[in-house]
Amino acid sequence: MHPENANEVFKTLQKIRHTLAHGGQISSVIDDLPCSQEEALNKLAFVTWSAISMMFNKADPNPDAPLDFGLVENFARRKIVGGAHVVVGMLGGDPENPDIKAFPKFDLSVSRAKPLK
């Protein structure tokens, strides 16, 4: 499933499997691994998807729907943090005694920004 460094990849994934099978966490053996926890997760996912795709080596002549395997580069869980600065102005009226009818309708949208360096 993994042609490059197959022996090292197998030993690393075997150590992780053994740790998890006995109730441990990857973080408990991370210092003994030649990679980060995220790299190990990504490699395991790649090997798993490769094995699953090999099970479907014969194409179905009449598929109900096409089978599409996507390739994701990173399976590690990440947090996304964002912020918003919104200023809403009134459409007239007394700012000291605002009326709900004087507030405009506004929409909020979210878009992906370029990552910070």
Protein Blocks (a to p, Z undefined) as FASTA:
>chain_A
ZZghklmmmmmmmmmmmmmmnopafklmmmmpcbdfklmmmmmmmmmmmmmmmmmmpccf
bbfbdcdddddfblcdcddddddddddddeedjfklccfklpccdddddddddddZZ
